[in-house]
Amino acid sequence: MDLFNTLLCLCITWVIIQAFRIVRSSTATPKKLPPGPKPFPIIGNLLDMGDKPHKSLAMLAQIYGPIMSLKLGQVTTIIISSAQMAKEVLRTHDQQLSSRTIPDALRAYKHDELGMAWMPVSTQWRKLRKICNGQLFSNSALNDNQDVRRMKLQELLAETHQSSLTGEAVDIGRAAVKTTLNLLSNTVFSLDLANSDSDMAGEFKEIAGDIMREVGKPNLADYFPLLKKIDPQGARRRLTVHFSKLIDIFDRLISRRLQLRKVSGYHVTKNDMLDTLLNISDDNSTELDKTTIESLFVDLFVAGTETTATTVEWAMAELLQNPEALSKAKEELKQVIEKGKPIEESDIARLPYLQAIVKETFRLHPAIPFLLPRKADADVEINGYVIPEGAQLLVNAWAIGRDPSLWENASSFMPERFLGSDIDVKGQNFELVPFGGGRRICPGYPLAMRMLHLMLGSLIHNFDWKLEDGVKIEDVSMENKISLTSQIAHPLRAIPIPV
């Protein structure tokens, strides 16, 4: 019965919209949309997406060009597949194209209104961005709490060393999630969310993965707006459950800190991100309340944990398949870091090859292949075509990173291409935009970049790595699975050997 009702709704929706189009087209001047494949009735170009849309749309872009239009159900969608067109969207017309197309599932817990990554550009959004850029992720703030990240890295190395003594393979992705989670939770809360007495790392990875999957997988309500009211696939209901688990965790931590501050009588007790936010809230609760803080933490922990850990896993997989690059990285670390000494955040600037490895991993395996969707607030002309008001825009960072007109041997892992290059990931070089660009660039990228280099550099510097018995280098899968993020299809397992 549910299937029948869904199909009936689709048919009725299609008839109403077609009738409206006929009336509108008789009076309106047609707009010159970018080229694209001809849509089917009702479903539009949904079948053109395939199960790996970043690859399918990159292939279509070779036919229709770097700015392409599709009809996904009833949603006009513009696909951007070149650095030049990305610059038009992320810089030139950033002001008119900064709104978000909201996946219906994200309306759970009003996260579309409260989550900074998704809320409209508004006074509240500007206040949150100012807090992030000026207080949470500024260089001075990150320098102040680097001791906690140093401690968490030592724990990663200790656990990896224990595996090396027993010859046990390390699940790189799982180890990266646990370390990233604890790096973040100590920076924010001054405590471990993943400790040895619980399986919080595994539970958190599952929750974060569930959220990414619900947001990233096809949902009829996103393509046929009239279906939003009935949530036909239950995505919003499931995401409500996942959000509630995280918010319960954050609510307990915030309440505990508030009680501690009340009892101790001190304005600052931990000097971490939570105290910074509570101090701001104390000064002006209308600017930043508890609910907003919790939503900020949902975005920070879900996106930060998943994307950072995934990038570490991809980098290690590429290095195992490219032993020459791994050898160069180890040699550089050996020359810069004194034997037996840990890598410090201040060392990163003196490790250009390690930086190049991270950039090359971003190029080939951007954590969010399409970035987060944007929406046109008005008609915008780009390259002679009109992006109509209300259209969704997807920047295919995966396709741009593999564009043969930009990159020599575009499919090959070659960190050397970034040596002596000024290309960075701060949103100014549009051939490499893993964190987006313009006013919507990810505000947490300064912390993510520190954590990535520290984790990856520490694993390379302190251990040699070999695959499990019977597994050959060519057997390491470089296929990905797509939700909102691009994850390695089969978990990478490798045996550490102390150096």
Protein Blocks (a to p, Z undefined) as FASTA:
>chain_A
ZZmmmmmmmmmmmmmmmmmmmmmmmmmccddddddddddehjlmmmmnommlmlmmmmmm
mmnojbdcddehjaccdddfbfklmmmmmmmmmmmmmcccddfklmgghlmmmmmklmcc
dfklmmmmmmmmmmmmgmklmmmmmmmmmmmmmmmmmmmmmmmmnopacdfklmmmmmmm
mmmmmmmnopafbdfkbcklmmmmmmmmmmmmmmmpccfklmmmmlmmnomnommmmmmm
mmmmmmmmmmmmmmmmmmmmmmnopablnlpaklmmmmmmmmommlocfklmmmmmmmmm
mmmmmmmmmmmmmmmmmmmmmmmlmmmmmmmmmmmmcghiacdfklmmmmmklmmmmmmm
mmmmgfblnlpadddfbdcdeehiacdehiacdddfklmmmmmklpghklbccfklmgop
abdceopamkbcfnogajllcfklmmmmmmmmmmmmmmmmmpccdddehiafklpccbdc
ddfbccdfbacddddddZZ
